[in-house]
Amino acid sequence: MEHISGELLSAAVAVVGGLGLSGLVRAWIRHRTRLQVERERSARAVARATGLARIARRHETVLIDEKDQDGHRVVEMRGPAGGSRKEAA
């Protein structure tokens, strides 16, 4: 009977150890995925800002309607000639 109990104990330890290891692997994968998503968002934000700056330089006034995970925004960008003469004086 002790032989069976020892085998069951070692099997239980192996199962619990395997579950713990798989939990650690899943947590590591989630962490790496989260980092990659943040890098992508950052790169997209830089590309978007660069593109918007180029658009604003070419036109007098640009109205941008943005919807993303952060919410909804309406942004008005005025180019170099966007201000009135009264504002400049």
N, CA, C and O atoms as a GROMACS GRO file, in nm:
protein
  356
    1MET      N    1   0.082  -0.120   0.000
    1MET     CA    2   0.000   0.000   0.000
    1MET      C    3   0.086   0.126   0.000
    1MET      O    4   0.050   0.226  -0.063
    2GLU      N    5   0.199   0.122   0.070
    2GLU     CA    6   0.287   0.238   0.073
    2GLU      C    7   0.344   0.266  -0.066
    2GLU      O    8   0.369   0.381  -0.102
    3HIS      N    9   0.364   0.162  -0.143
    3HIS     CA   10   0.415   0.178  -0.279
    3HIS      C   11   0.317   0.258  -0.364
    3HIS      O   12   0.358   0.345  -0.441
    4ILE      N   13   0.191   0.230  -0.352
    4ILE     CA   14   0.088   0.302  -0.428
    4ILE      C   15   0.078   0.446  -0.381
    4ILE      O   16   0.065   0.536  -0.463
    5SER      N   17   0.084   0.469  -0.251
    5SER     CA   18   0.075   0.605  -0.197
    5SER      C   19   0.192   0.689  -0.245
    5SER      O   20   0.175   0.806  -0.277
    6GLY      N   21   0.310   0.631  -0.249
    6GLY     CA   22   0.427   0.703  -0.297
    6GLY      C   23   0.414   0.741  -0.443
    6GLY      O   24   0.451   0.852  -0.482
    7GLU      N   25   0.361   0.650  -0.523
    7GLU     CA   26   0.340   0.681  -0.666
    7GLU      C   27   0.236   0.788  -0.684
    7GLU      O   28   0.251   0.877  -0.768
    8LEU      N   29   0.128   0.782  -0.605
    8LEU     CA   30   0.024   0.885  -0.615
    8LEU      C   31   0.078   1.020  -0.572
    8LEU      O   32   0.046   1.123  -0.633
    9LEU      N   33   0.158   1.021  -0.467
    9LEU     CA   34   0.216   1.146  -0.419
    9LEU      C   35   0.309   1.206  -0.525
    9LEU      O   36   0.304   1.326  -0.551
   10SER      N   37   0.392   1.124  -0.584
   10SER     CA   38   0.483   1.176  -0.687
   10SER      C   39   0.406   1.222  -0.811
   10SER      O   40   0.444   1.320  -0.874
   11ALA      N   41   0.298   1.152  -0.845
   11ALA     CA   42   0.214   1.194  -0.959
   11ALA      C   43   0.146   1.326  -0.928
   11ALA      O   44   0.137   1.414  -1.015
   12ALA      N   45   0.097   1.342  -0.805
   12ALA     CA   46   0.031   1.467  -0.766
   12ALA      C   47   0.131   1.583  -0.769
   12ALA      O   48   0.098   1.692  -0.815
   13VAL      N   49   0.251   1.559  -0.720
   13VAL     CA   50   0.354   1.663  -0.721
   13VAL      C   51   0.388   1.700  -0.865
   13VAL      O   52   0.407   1.818  -0.896
   14ALA      N   53   0.397   1.600  -0.952
   14ALA     CA   54   0.428   1.627  -1.093
   14ALA      C   55   0.317   1.709  -1.159
   14ALA      O   56   0.345   1.801  -1.236
   15VAL      N   57   0.192   1.676  -1.128
   15VAL     CA   58   0.079   1.750  -1.187
   15VAL      C   59   0.078   1.893  -1.137
   15VAL      O   60   0.063   1.987  -1.216
   16VAL      N   61   0.094   1.911  -1.007
   16VAL     CA   62   0.094   2.046  -0.951
   16VAL      C   63   0.212   2.126  -1.005
   16VAL      O   64   0.198   2.244  -1.037
   17GLY      N   65   0.328   2.063  -1.014
   17GLY     CA   66   0.444   2.132  -1.069
   17GLY      C   67   0.424   2.169  -1.214
   17GLY      O   68   0.462   2.278  -1.257
   18GLY      N   69   0.363   2.080  -1.291
   18GLY     CA   70   0.335   2.108  -1.432
   18GLY      C   71   0.237   2.223  -1.448
   18GLY      O   72   0.253   2.308  -1.536
   19LEU      N   73   0.135   2.225  -1.362
   19LEU     CA   74   0.038   2.335  -1.368
   19LEU      C   75   0.104   2.468  -1.331
   19LEU      O   76   0.076   2.572  -1.392
   20GLY      N   77   0.190   2.464  -1.231
   20GLY     CA   78   0.260   2.586  -1.193
   20GLY      C   79   0.350   2.636  -1.303
   20GLY      O   80   0.354   2.756  -1.330
   21LEU      N   81   0.421   2.547  -1.366
   21LEU     CA   82   0.509   2.584  -1.476
   21LEU      C   83   0.429   2.638  -1.594
   21LEU      O   84   0.469   2.737  -1.657
   22SER      N   85   0.317   2.574  -1.625
   22SER     CA   86   0.235   2.623  -1.737
   22SER      C   87   0.177   2.761  -1.705
   22SER      O   88   0.163   2.844  -1.794
   23GLY      N   89   0.144   2.786  -1.577
   23GLY     CA   90   0.096   2.918  -1.538
   23GLY      C   91   0.203   3.024  -1.557
   23GLY      O   92   0.175   3.135  -1.603
   24LEU      N   93   0.326   2.989  -1.521
   24LEU     CA   94   0.437   3.084  -1.541
   24LEU      C   95   0.460   3.113  -1.689
   24LEU      O   96   0.484   3.227  -1.728
   25VAL      N   97   0.452   3.009  -1.771
   25VAL     CA   98   0.472   3.027  -1.915
   25VAL      C   99   0.361   3.115  -1.972
   25VAL      O  100   0.389   3.205  -2.051
   26ARG      N  101   0.237   3.091  -1.932
   26ARG     CA  102   0.125   3.173  -1.980
   26ARG      C  103   0.142   3.319  -1.938
   26ARG      O  104   0.117   3.410  -2.017
   27ALA      N  105   0.184   3.341  -1.813
   27ALA     CA  106   0.204   3.478  -1.765
   27ALA      C  107   0.315   3.547  -1.843
   27ALA      O  108   0.304   3.665  -1.877
   28TRP      N  109   0.422   3.474  -1.873
   28TRP     CA  110   0.533   3.532  -1.950
   28TRP      C  111   0.487   3.568  -2.091
   28TRP      O  112   0.521   3.675  -2.142
   29ILE      N  113   0.409   3.480  -2.153
   29ILE     CA  114   0.359   3.507  -2.289
   29ILE      C  115   0.267   3.628  -2.288
   29ILE      O  116   0.276   3.713  -2.377
   30ARG      N  117   0.178   3.638  -2.188
   30ARG     CA  118   0.090   3.754  -2.177
   30ARG      C  119   0.170   3.883  -2.161
   30ARG      O  120   0.139   3.985  -2.223
   31HIS      N  121   0.273   3.878  -2.078
   31HIS     CA  122   0.357   3.995  -2.055
   31HIS      C  123   0.426   4.038  -2.184
   31HIS      O  124   0.425   4.156  -2.217
   32ARG      N  125   0.485   3.944  -2.257
   32ARG     CA  126   0.553   3.976  -2.382
   32ARG      C  127   0.455   4.031  -2.486
   32ARG      O  128   0.488   4.123  -2.560
   33THR      N  129   0.335   3.974  -2.491
   33THR     CA  130   0.233   4.022  -2.584
   33THR      C  131   0.193   4.165  -2.552
   33THR      O  132   0.180   4.248  -2.641
   34ARG      N  133   0.175   4.193  -2.423
   34ARG     CA  134   0.139   4.329  -2.380
   34ARG      C  135   0.248   4.428  -2.418
   34ARG      O  136   0.218   4.538  -2.464
   35LEU      N  137   0.373   4.391  -2.399
   35LEU     CA  138   0.483   4.480  -2.438
   35LEU      C  139   0.483   4.508  -2.588
   35LEU      O  140   0.503   4.621  -2.631
   36GLN      N  141   0.459   4.403  -2.667
   36GLN     CA  142   0.457   4.419  -2.813
   36GLN      C  143   0.342   4.510  -2.857
   36GLN      O  144   0.359   4.592  -2.947
   37VAL      N  145   0.226   4.495  -2.795
   37VAL     CA  146   0.111   4.579  -2.829
   37VAL      C  147   0.142   4.725  -2.796
   37VAL      O  148   0.108   4.814  -2.873
   38GLU      N  149   0.205   4.750  -2.682
   38GLU     CA  150   0.241   4.886  -2.644
   38GLU      C  151   0.342   4.946  -2.743
   38GLU      O  152   0.332   5.064  -2.777
   39ARG      N  153   0.437   4.867  -2.788
   39ARG     CA  154   0.534   4.916  -2.888
   39ARG      C  155   0.463   4.954  -3.017
   39ARG      O  156   0.493   5.057  -3.078
   40GLU      N  157   0.368   4.870  -3.059
   40GLU     CA  158   0.293   4.897  -3.182
   40GLU      C  159   0.213   5.025  -3.168
   40GLU      O  160   0.213   5.108  -3.259
   41ARG      N  161   0.144   5.041  -3.055
   41ARG     CA  162   0.065   5.163  -3.034
   41ARG      C  163   0.154   5.286  -3.037
   41ARG      O  164   0.116   5.388  -3.094
   42SER      N  165   0.269   5.277  -2.977
   42SER     CA  166   0.361   5.390  -2.975
   42SER      C  167   0.408   5.424  -3.116
   42SER      O  168   0.411   5.541  -3.154
   43ALA      N  169   0.442   5.324  -3.193
   43ALA     CA  170   0.487   5.347  -3.331
   43ALA      C  171   0.375   5.406  -3.414
   43ALA      O  172   0.398   5.495  -3.496
   44ARG      N  173   0.253   5.358  -3.395
   44ARG     CA  174   0.138   5.413  -3.469
   44ARG      C  175   0.113   5.558  -3.430
   44ARG      O  176   0.082   5.640  -3.516
   45ALA      N  177   0.125   5.589  -3.301
   45ALA     CA  178   0.103   5.727  -3.256
   45ALA      C  179   0.206   5.821  -3.317
   45ALA      O  180   0.172   5.932  -3.358
   46VAL      N  181   0.331   5.778  -3.325
   46VAL     CA  182   0.436   5.860  -3.385
   46VAL      C  183   0.407   5.881  -3.534
   46VAL      O  184   0.419   5.992  -3.585
   47ALA      N  185   0.370   5.774  -3.603
   47ALA     CA  186   0.339   5.785  -3.746
   47ALA      C  187   0.219   5.876  -3.769
   47ALA      O  188   0.219   5.957  -3.862
   48ARG      N  189   0.117   5.863  -3.685
   48ARG     CA  190  -0.003   5.947  -3.699
   48ARG      C  191   0.032   6.095  -3.675
   48ARG      O  192  -0.011   6.182  -3.751
   49ALA      N  193   0.109   6.123  -3.572
   49ALA     CA  194   0.146   6.261  -3.542
   49ALA      C  195   0.229   6.321  -3.654
   49ALA      O  196   0.211   6.437  -3.691
   50THR      N  197   0.321   6.242  -3.709
   50THR     CA  198   0.403   6.290  -3.821
   50THR      C  199   0.316   6.322  -3.942
   50THR      O  200   0.332   6.426  -4.005
   51GLY      N  201   0.224   6.232  -3.973
   51GLY     CA  202   0.134   6.255  -4.086
   51GLY      C  203   0.045   6.376  -4.066
   51GLY      O  204   0.023   6.454  -4.159
   52LEU      N  205  -0.007   6.393  -3.944
   52LEU     CA  206  -0.093   6.508  -3.917
   52LEU      C  207  -0.016   6.639  -3.926
   52LEU      O  208  -0.069   6.740  -3.973
   53ALA      N  209   0.108   6.639  -3.882
   53ALA     CA  210   0.190   6.759  -3.891
   53ALA      C  211   0.213   6.796  -4.037
   53ALA      O  212   0.211   6.913  -4.073
   54ARG      N  213   0.236   6.696  -4.120
   54ARG     CA  214   0.256   6.724  -4.264
   54ARG      C  215   0.128   6.781  -4.327
   54ARG      O  216   0.134   6.874  -4.407
   55ILE      N  217   0.013   6.725  -4.290
   55ILE     CA  218  -0.114   6.774  -4.343
   55ILE      C  219  -0.137   6.918  -4.299
   55ILE      O  220  -0.178   7.003  -4.379
   56ALA      N  221  -0.110   6.946  -4.174
   56ALA     CA  222  -0.134   7.082  -4.121
   56ALA      C  223  -0.043   7.184  -4.187
   56ALA      O  224  -0.083   7.299  -4.204
   57ARG      N  225   0.077   7.145  -4.226
   57ARG     CA  226   0.168   7.238  -4.294
   57ARG      C  227   0.116   7.274  -4.433
   57ARG      O  228   0.138   7.385  -4.480
   58ARG      N  229   0.049   7.181  -4.498
   58ARG     CA  230   0.005   7.203  -4.636
   58ARG      C  231  -0.125   7.283  -4.646
   58ARG      O  232  -0.146   7.354  -4.743
   59HIS      N  233  -0.211   7.271  -4.547
   59HIS     CA  234  -0.343   7.332  -4.553
   59HIS      C  235  -0.356   7.440  -4.446
   59HIS      O  236  -0.282   7.443  -4.348
   60GLU      N  237  -0.452   7.528  -4.467
   60GLU     CA  238  -0.474   7.634  -4.370
   60GLU      C  239  -0.531   7.578  -4.240
   60GLU      O  240  -0.474   7.600  -4.133
   61THR      N  241  -0.641   7.507  -4.248
   61THR     CA  242  -0.704   7.450  -4.129
   61THR      C  243  -0.748   7.307  -4.160
   61THR      O  244  -0.808   7.279  -4.264
   62VAL      N  245  -0.718   7.218  -4.069
   62VAL     CA  246  -0.755   7.077  -4.085
   62VAL      C  247  -0.836   7.037  -3.962
   62VAL      O  248  -0.792   7.058  -3.849
   63LEU      N  249  -0.954   6.980  -3.985
   63LEU     CA  250  -1.038   6.930  -3.876
   63LEU      C  251  -1.028   6.778  -3.876
   63LEU      O  252  -1.061   6.713  -3.975
   64ILE      N  253  -0.983   6.722  -3.766
   64ILE     CA  254  -0.960   6.578  -3.756
   64ILE      C  255  -1.057   6.520  -3.654
   64ILE      O  256  -1.066   6.568  -3.541
   65ASP      N  257  -1.130   6.417  -3.695
   65ASP     CA  258  -1.224   6.347  -3.607
   65ASP      C  259  -1.165   6.210  -3.579
   65ASP      O  260  -1.162   6.124  -3.667
   66GLU      N  261  -1.118   6.188  -3.455
   66GLU     CA  262  -1.052   6.062  -3.419
   66GLU      C  263  -1.138   5.982  -3.324
   66GLU      O  264  -1.196   6.035  -3.230
   67LYS      N  265  -1.144   5.852  -3.350
   67LYS     CA  266  -1.209   5.758  -3.258
   67LYS      C  267  -1.114   5.642  -3.240
   67LYS      O  268  -1.072   5.579  -3.338
   68ASP      N  269  -1.078   5.612  -3.115
   68ASP     CA  270  -0.992   5.498  -3.087
   68ASP      C  271  -1.024   5.444  -2.949
   68ASP      O  272  -1.129   5.475  -2.892
   69GLN      N  273  -0.935   5.363  -2.894
   69GLN     CA  274  -0.960   5.301  -2.764
   69GLN      C  275  -0.970   5.405  -2.653
   69GLN      O  276  -1.039   5.382  -2.553
   70ASP      N  277  -0.903   5.517  -2.669
   70ASP     CA  278  -0.905   5.620  -2.565
   70ASP      C  279  -1.032   5.703  -2.567
   70ASP      O  280  -1.062   5.773  -2.470
   71GLY      N  281  -1.105   5.697  -2.675
   71GLY     CA  282  -1.229   5.774  -2.683
   71GLY      C  283  -1.242   5.844  -2.817
   71GLY      O  284  -1.184   5.804  -2.917
   72HIS      N  285  -1.322   5.952  -2.816
   72HIS     CA  286  -1.353   6.026  -2.937
   72HIS      C  287  -1.301   6.169  -2.921
   72HIS      O  288  -1.325   6.233  -2.818
   73ARG      N  289  -1.230   6.219  -3.023
   73ARG     CA  290  -1.174   6.354  -3.020
   73ARG      C  291  -1.199   6.423  -3.153
   73ARG      O  292  -1.196   6.361  -3.259
   74VAL      N  293  -1.221   6.551  -3.145
   74VAL     CA  294  -1.224   6.635  -3.264
   74VAL      C  295  -1.114   6.738  -3.244
   74VAL      O  296  -1.118   6.817  -3.149
   75VAL      N  297  -1.016   6.737  -3.334
   75VAL     CA  298  -0.899   6.824  -3.322
   75VAL      C  299  -0.896   6.917  -3.442
   75VAL      O  300  -0.911   6.874  -3.556
   76GLU      N  301  -0.875   7.045  -3.416
   76GLU     CA  302  -0.860   7.141  -3.524
   76GLU      C  303  -0.715   7.188  -3.526
   76GLU      O  304  -0.665   7.242  -3.427
   77MET      N  305  -0.649   7.167  -3.639
   77MET     CA  306  -0.509   7.208  -3.653
   77MET      C  307  -0.502   7.320  -3.756
   77MET      O  308  -0.556   7.310  -3.866
   78ARG      N  309  -0.437   7.425  -3.717
   78ARG     CA  310  -0.422   7.538  -3.808
   78ARG      C  311  -0.279   7.541  -3.859
   78ARG      O  312  -0.184   7.534  -3.782
   79GLY      N  313  -0.267   7.552  -3.989
   79GLY     CA  314  -0.134   7.558  -4.052
   79GLY      C  315  -0.072   7.694  -4.038
   79GLY      O  316  -0.121   7.778  -3.962
   80PRO      N  317   0.037   7.717  -4.110
   80PRO     CA  318   0.108   7.845  -4.099
   80PRO      C  319   0.021   7.966  -4.134
   80PRO      O  320   0.038   8.073  -4.076
   81ALA      N  321  -0.070   7.950  -4.228
   81ALA     CA  322  -0.157   8.061  -4.269
   81ALA      C  323  -0.293   8.052  -4.202
   81ALA      O  324  -0.386   8.122  -4.244
   82GLY      N  325  -0.309   7.969  -4.102
   82GLY     CA  326  -0.439   7.943  -4.041
   82GLY      C  327  -0.492   8.056  -3.954
   82GLY      O  328  -0.613   8.070  -3.942
   83GLY      N  329  -0.405   8.135  -3.894
   83GLY     CA  330  -0.450   8.244  -3.808
   83GLY      C  331  -0.496   8.364  -3.889
   83GLY      O  332  -0.451   8.384  -4.002
   84SER      N  333  -0.584   8.444  -3.831
   84SER     CA  334  -0.628   8.563  -3.904
   84SER      C  335  -0.525   8.674  -3.885
   84SER      O  336  -0.437   8.664  -3.800
   85ARG      N  337  -0.536   8.778  -3.963
   85ARG     CA  338  -0.441   8.891  -3.954
   85ARG      C  339  -0.459   8.966  -3.822
   85ARG      O  340  -0.364   9.022  -3.768
   86LYS      N  341  -0.580   8.968  -3.770
   86LYS     CA  342  -0.604   9.038  -3.644
   86LYS      C  343  -0.531   8.968  -3.529
   86LYS      O  344  -0.480   9.033  -3.438
   87GLU      N  345  -0.528   8.833  -3.534
   87GLU     CA  346  -0.459   8.758  -3.429
   87GLU      C  347  -0.309   8.783  -3.432
   87GLU      O  348  -0.243   8.783  -3.328
   88ALA      N  349  -0.255   8.805  -3.551
   88ALA     CA  350  -0.111   8.826  -3.565
   88ALA      C  351  -0.070   8.964  -3.512
   88ALA      O  352   0.043   8.982  -3.467
   89ALA      N  353  -0.162   9.059  -3.516
   89ALA     CA  354  -0.127   9.196  -3.475
   89ALA      C  355  -0.127   9.214  -3.326
   89ALA      O  356  -0.100   9.323  -3.277
   0.00000   0.00000   0.00000
